[in-house]
Amino acid sequence: MAGRLVDIVTKRLLSLPEAFDRLEAGKMATLLAPAVEEAIHNECGHYCAMALKPFLPMVLTRLVTSLQGEIEDVLDLRSVVLSAFVRDKEVLVALFQKVGRVELNFLVESGLGFGALLGLGQMAVWARKPYSWTLPVAGALVGYVTNWIAIKLLFEPAEPIECGPFTIQGLFESRQPAVSDEFGSFMETRVLSSTKLLEALASGGDGGDLYAFLRRQLPYPFPSSVLTAAVKALRTAATNPDKYPELHSYVKERLDIEDTLSSRLKLLSPIDFEDLLHPVFQEDEMTLIVVGGVLGAITGGMQTKLGWGGAPAVARARSIFTLFFTAASSAIFFMVKEREILEDELEEEVPVVVVPKLARRNTVVIVKIDQL
């Protein structure tokens, strides 16, 4: 799952040479100079730092320019993205909870509608065949079919299908613009931030790719201690954004990771875009469907236990209690769920005044307003 996502990001959405080519070498040299000068002072001494200071801007400008041409040899973008997901599983989970929250909510909440409709058929079967096995078997079938339909509606059809004044499309594909924006924002903040990219660039110390690059650009007899200091300087600047805010702000602005990922995701075909989230469901799709069937069977068994057999008055009272308990539980669940969604939306709102959200939610049918 993580590997497929990494391939999409590194092979189809983001190009390191293109992104780093947006950096102005002279500007980067100016922003890096204080950190490099301090590191040289600490590693090589005061006199060495004073001797190199007049040449530092010119040397750094030349190094940044050369680095832009060799960035793929020094920085492994695939490793950066993959390590973020593998090292911290919460990052991957948080990503799909953010970009797929509507789909995940739909998968949960659709059980109420589909379950109610299929439950009518379950009632009809029970009325004709009131046996002890009727409700468990019918419940298993209802739970299985309900989850199967919900998963299908998330991603199918991938391509929009015109049906009179309506366009029918999978829920996830229909949200491609919104998901693209959320994905770009998340990746820039949690995975490809200026801190993580600069830190990855300086990884490895004296045995890293950056040190090897510097040695190629500044061969012997240039002191190794100065090269070591330069690598440490970049790592220090990367891990201390509060101390070097202008550097991080400039790198974030010029690399423009969020807008780059967002705009290119929007250009993907619906089928290619589906690969962003569908693999998450594909790996556990059958598990979700089977669990729905098992829970349906258990529920049917409980309904049978509460409402089947005994005197008519007792059976009627048990049935009423079952319906009331089920309805009350569902109502409480959805009220709590909606409250959590509202709290999340309020936390993300920047303006003080909350504007009512009028856009449709959880639908797979888009009405063409201009044709109505």
C-alpha positions in Angstrom: 0.0 0.0 0.0 2.7 2.5 1.0 4.8 1.4 -1.9 2.1 2.2 -4.5 1.5 5.6 -2.9 5.2 6.4 -3.0 5.4 5.4 -6.7 2.5 7.8 -7.5 4.2 10.7 -5.7 7.7 10.1 -7.0 7.0 9.0 -10.5 3.9 10.9 -11.5 3.5 13.9 -9.3 6.8 15.4 -8.2 10.1 15.9 -9.9 13.1 16.8 -7.7 15.1 18.6 -10.5 12.0 20.7 -11.4 11.3 21.6 -7.8 14.9 22.5 -6.8 15.4 24.4 -10.0 13.0 27.0 -8.6 15.5 27.9 -5.9 17.7 30.9 -6.6 21.3 29.9 -5.9 22.3 33.3 -4.7 19.4 33.6 -2.3 20.0 30.1 -0.9 23.7 30.9 -0.4 22.8 34.0 1.6 20.3 32.1 3.8 22.7 29.2 4.4 25.8 31.4 5.1 25.2 32.1 8.8 24.7 28.4 9.6 27.7 27.4 7.6 29.9 30.1 9.1 28.9 29.2 12.6 29.6 25.5 11.9 33.0 26.2 10.5 33.8 28.3 13.5 32.9 25.5 15.8 34.6 22.7 13.8 37.6 24.4 12.4 38.3 27.3 14.7 38.0 31.1 14.6 40.8 31.8 12.2 39.7 29.3 9.6 36.2 30.8 9.7 37.5 34.3 9.3 39.7 33.2 6.4 36.8 31.6 4.5 34.2 34.2 5.3 34.9 36.5 2.3 34.7 33.5 -0.2 31.7 31.8 1.4 28.9 33.5 -0.6 30.6 32.7 -3.9 31.4 29.1 -3.0 27.9 28.4 -1.6 26.3 29.9 -4.7 28.4 27.7 -6.9 27.6 24.6 -4.8 23.9 25.3 -4.8 23.9 25.7 -8.6 25.8 22.4 -9.0 23.5 20.6 -6.5 20.5 21.6 -8.5 21.9 19.6 -11.4 22.7 16.6 -9.3 19.9 16.6 -6.8 18.6 13.2 -7.7 22.0 11.7 -7.0 22.2 13.4 -3.6 18.6 13.2 -2.4 16.5 10.0 -2.8 12.9 11.3 -2.9 11.4 7.8 -2.8 13.4 7.0 0.3 12.2 10.2 2.0 8.5 9.5 1.3 8.7 5.8 2.0 10.6 6.2 5.3 8.0 8.7 6.5 5.2 6.2 6.0 7.1 3.1 7.2 8.9 4.8 10.2 5.7 6.4 11.5 2.6 4.4 10.7 0.5 7.1 12.2 1.5 9.4 9.3 0.0 6.9 6.7 -3.1 6.4 8.8 -3.6 10.2 9.3 -3.2 10.7 5.5 -6.0 8.4 4.6 -8.2 9.6 7.4 -7.8 13.1 6.0 -8.2 12.5 2.3 -10.7 9.6 2.7 -12.8 10.9 5.6 -15.9 11.4 3.5 -15.5 7.9 2.0 -14.9 6.3 5.4 -18.0 8.1 6.9 -20.0 7.0 3.9 -19.0 3.4 4.4 -20.2 3.5 8.0 -23.3 5.6 7.6 -24.6 3.9 4.4 -25.4 0.9 6.5 -28.4 2.8 7.9 -30.0 3.4 4.5 -29.0 0.2 2.8 -29.6 -1.9 5.9 -33.1 -0.4 6.3 -34.1 -1.1 2.7 -32.7 -4.7 2.8 -34.2 -5.1 6.3 -37.7 -4.7 4.7 -37.0 -7.8 2.7 -35.7 -9.5 5.8 -39.1 -8.7 7.5 -41.0 -10.1 4.5 -39.0 -13.4 4.7 -39.6 -13.5 8.5 -43.3 -13.0 8.0 -43.5 -16.0 5.6 -40.9 -18.2 7.2 -40.8 -17.5 11.0 -38.2 -20.2 11.8 -35.3 -19.9 14.2 -32.8 -19.7 11.4 -34.6 -17.1 9.3 -33.3 -13.9 10.9 -29.7 -15.0 11.3 -29.4 -16.1 7.7 -31.2 -13.1 6.4 -29.2 -10.8 8.7 -25.9 -12.3 7.4 -27.1 -11.7 3.8 -28.1 -8.1 4.6 -24.8 -7.3 6.3 -22.8 -8.9 3.4 -24.7 -7.1 0.7 -24.8 -3.8 2.5 -21.0 -3.5 2.8 -20.5 -4.8 -0.8 -22.8 -2.2 -2.2 -21.2 0.6 -0.1 -17.7 -0.3 -1.2 -18.8 -0.5 -4.9 -20.3 2.9 -4.7 -17.1 4.4 -3.3 -15.1 3.8 -6.5 -17.5 2.7 -9.2 -18.0 3.8 -11.8 -14.6 5.5 -12.1 -15.4 7.4 -15.2 -18.5 9.6 -15.1 -21.6 8.2 -16.8 -24.2 10.6 -18.2 -27.7 9.7 -17.3 -30.1 12.4 -18.4 -29.6 15.5 -16.1 -27.4 13.4 -13.8 -23.8 12.3 -13.8 -23.1 9.1 -12.0 -19.6 8.5 -10.6 -17.9 6.9 -7.7 -17.9 9.0 -4.6 -14.1 9.2 -4.3 -13.5 10.1 -8.0 -16.3 12.7 -7.8 -14.3 14.5 -5.1 -11.0 14.6 -7.0 -10.5 18.4 -6.8 -11.1 18.5 -3.0 -9.1 15.4 -2.3 -6.2 16.7 -4.4 -6.0 19.9 -2.3 -6.1 18.0 1.0 -3.5 15.5 -0.2 -1.1 18.3 -1.3 -1.5 20.1 2.0 -0.9 17.0 4.0 2.2 15.9 2.1 3.8 19.3 2.4 3.1 19.6 6.1 3.8 16.0 7.3 6.0 14.3 4.7 7.8 16.7 2.4 8.2 19.7 4.6 11.3 21.9 4.3 12.6 20.4 7.6 12.3 16.8 6.3 13.8 17.5 2.9 16.8 19.5 4.2 17.4 16.9 6.9 17.3 14.1 4.4 19.7 16.0 2.2 22.2 16.3 5.0 21.8 12.7 6.2 24.7 10.3 6.5 27.3 12.8 7.8 30.8 12.2 6.4 29.5 9.0 4.7 26.5 10.6 3.1 25.7 11.6 -0.5 26.0 15.3 0.3 29.5 14.9 1.7 30.5 12.9 -1.4 29.0 15.7 -3.6 30.9 18.4 -1.7 34.1 16.4 -2.1 33.6 16.2 -5.8 33.0 19.9 -6.1 35.9 20.8 -3.7 38.6 18.2 -4.1 41.8 17.9 -2.0 43.6 19.8 -0.6 40.4 21.5 0.5 40.1 20.5 4.2 37.7 17.7 5.1 36.8 19.4 8.3 35.2 22.3 6.4 33.1 19.8 4.4 32.0 18.1 7.6 31.1 21.5 9.0 29.0 22.3 5.9 27.0 19.1 6.3 26.5 19.7 10.0 25.4 23.2 9.2 22.7 22.1 6.8 21.4 19.5 9.4 21.4 22.1 12.1 19.5 24.6 9.9 17.0 21.8 8.9 16.2 20.8 12.4 15.9 24.3 13.8 13.3 26.1 11.8 12.7 28.6 14.6 16.3 29.7 14.4 16.3 29.9 10.6 12.8 30.9 9.7 13.7 32.8 6.5 15.4 29.7 5.1 12.5 27.4 5.8 10.0 29.9 4.5 11.9 30.4 1.3 12.4 26.7 0.6 8.7 26.0 1.3 7.6 28.9 -1.0 9.9 28.1 -3.9 9.5 24.3 -3.9 5.8 24.8 -3.7 5.1 21.1 -2.9 1.5 21.6 -2.0 0.4 23.3 -5.2 2.5 21.0 -7.4 1.0 17.8 -6.0 -2.5 19.2 -5.9 -2.5 20.5 -9.5 -1.1 17.3 -10.9 -3.4 15.1 -9.0 -6.3 17.1 -10.5 -4.9 16.3 -14.0 -4.9 12.5 -13.4 -7.6 10.5 -15.1 -10.3 9.2 -12.7 -8.9 5.6 -13.1 -5.4 6.7 -12.2 -6.7 8.9 -9.4 -8.5 5.9 -7.9 -5.2 4.3 -7.2 -4.5 6.9 -4.5 -7.1 5.4 -2.0 -8.6 2.3 -3.5 -5.6 0.1 -2.6 -6.4 0.8 1.1 -9.8 -0.8 0.7 -8.8 -3.5 -1.7 -6.4 -5.1 0.8 -9.2 -5.4 3.4 -12.2 -5.3 1.1 -13.2 -8.9 1.6 -12.6 -8.7 5.3 -15.0 -5.7 5.5 -17.7 -7.6 3.5 -17.3 -10.8 5.5 -17.4 -8.9 8.8 -20.6 -7.3 7.7 -22.1 -10.7 7.1 -21.0 -12.1 10.5 -22.3 -9.1 12.4 -25.6 -9.4 10.5 -25.9 -13.0 11.5 -25.2 -12.2 15.1 -27.8 -9.4 15.0 -30.3 -11.7 13.5 -29.6 -14.3 16.2 -30.2 -11.6 18.9 -33.4 -10.6 17.1 -34.6 -14.1 17.1 -33.7 -14.6 20.8 -35.6 -11.4 21.7 -38.6 -11.6 19.4 -39.2 -15.3 18.4 -41.3 -17.7 20.2 -43.5 -17.5 23.4 -46.9 -16.0 23.8 -48.0 -13.4 21.1 -48.1 -10.6 23.7 -44.6 -11.4 24.9 -43.2 -11.8 21.4 -44.8 -8.5 20.4 -43.3 -6.7 23.5 -39.8 -8.1 22.7 -40.1 -7.0 19.1 -41.0 -3.5 20.1 -38.2 -3.4 22.6 -35.7 -4.6 19.9 -36.9 -1.9 17.4 -36.7 0.8 20.0 -33.3 -0.2 21.3 -31.9 -0.5 17.7 -33.3 2.9 16.7 -32.1 4.6 19.8 -28.6 3.1 19.5 -28.4 4.3 15.8 -29.6 7.8 16.7 -27.0 8.1 19.5 -24.2 6.8 17.3 -25.0 9.3 14.5 -25.4 12.2 16.8 -22.0 11.5 18.3 -20.5 11.0 14.9 -21.9 14.3 13.6 -20.6 16.1 16.7 -17.1 14.8 16.0 -17.3 15.9 12.4 -18.5 19.3 13.4 -15.7 19.7 15.9 -13.1 18.7 13.3 -14.5 21.2 10.8 -14.5 24.0 13.4 -10.8 23.3 14.3 -9.9 23.6 10.7 -11.8 26.8 10.1 -9.6 29.9 9.9 -12.3 32.6 9.9 -14.0 33.4 13.2 -17.5 33.4 11.6 -18.6 29.9 10.7 -20.5 29.8 7.4 -23.0 27.1 7.0 -21.9 24.3 4.7 -24.4 24.0 1.9 -22.5 21.5 -0.3 -23.9 18.0 -0.7 -22.3 15.2 1.3 -22.0 11.5 0.7 -23.7 11.2 -2.7 -22.6 9.4 -5.8 -25.0 11.4 -8.1 -24.1 14.9 -9.2 -27.0 17.0 -10.5 -26.1 19.2 -13.5 -27.5 22.4 -12.3 -27.0 24.2 -15.5 -29.2 21.6 -17.3 -32.1 21.8 -14.9 
